[in-house]
Amino acid sequence: MAALHVQNGIAVRRIAAGIVLAALWVSAVMAAPGRGLTVAQIIDKNAAARGGVEAWRKIRTMVWNGRVETADMPGRGVPFVLEQQRPNSTRFELAMQNQRGLRIYDGTNGWKLRPTGAGPPDIRPFSVDELNFARDAQGISGPLMDDVAKDGSVELTGVDVIAGRKVYVLTARLKTGATHRLWVDAKTFLEVKYSRDFRTASGQPAAATVTYSDYHTFEGLNIPLIIEGISANGKTANKIIIEQVSLNPPLDERDFAKPNVPRRHSNGVTIDARGPAPGAGGARAAPTP
């Protein structure tokens, strides 16, 4: 479940964008008085509900295809493709009015490409805050299993009710200093809500909050097909609708490199200077339903 961000009016930064390697170790495992289950038990049940640690460990790459709907364009989804590769590489692409927006993170560096209208697209590196956000974002395995895999300290900080259902509220603190909050359904043990703090482009503190719903099973793995970004006033700011999921497709390493803008030559032919990857034959895998 990955989390993911493109500008131009689509607040993808609030969509916690995608899912990583899991291992059920937590530096602070302790019982919460009067709440029945320990943190370790909740983590264990969550991993089992998602399909199991070993099953997720086998997923090295994952691709989602779908659309993004925003509050000002309900029902008019913008097509997107999210590619993820372990340990922490992501590529999020939006197709907008015959142009594209990109956010790419290779595990160390990040770039964002924005359409500019008639001219060439604008390519810029991630800011320091954007790099920190991408580094601490959830990976292939999903929010809770990913925080545990990063040796996060997880504690049970409360019990709440969402849409009439009891949920456990967990707080994960990563070694980098990042703090994530997770709401886990007390019956299904699937994540229903996730929140984390970050800084905006102007340096102001903010929170990215998303909800997860419409879980479906793909080869034994439970994945939410609707991820909604929640604004500060509690309303839905945007919605990711996943229509296709592909597990372990072959991905081109260049997809996670700095994007190159094709140059237009005098003969009117546009050439992609990158060329086909060695041994790849230029082919790209298509996700399967």
Secondary structure, DSSP 8 states (H G I E B T S, - for coil): -EEE-B-TT-BGGGEEE---------S---B-TTSSSBHHHHHHHHHHHHT-HHHHHT--EEEEEEEEEETTEEEEEEEEEEEEETTTEEEEEEEETTEEEEEEE-SS-EEEEE--SSS--EEEE--HHHHHHHHTS--TT-HHHHHHHTT-EEEEEEEEEETTEEEEEEEEE-TTS-EEEEEEETTT--EEEEEEEEE-TTS-EEEEEEEEEEEEEETTEEEEEEEEEE-TTSSEEEEEEEEEEEES----GGGGS-----EE-TTS-EE-TT---TTTTT-------
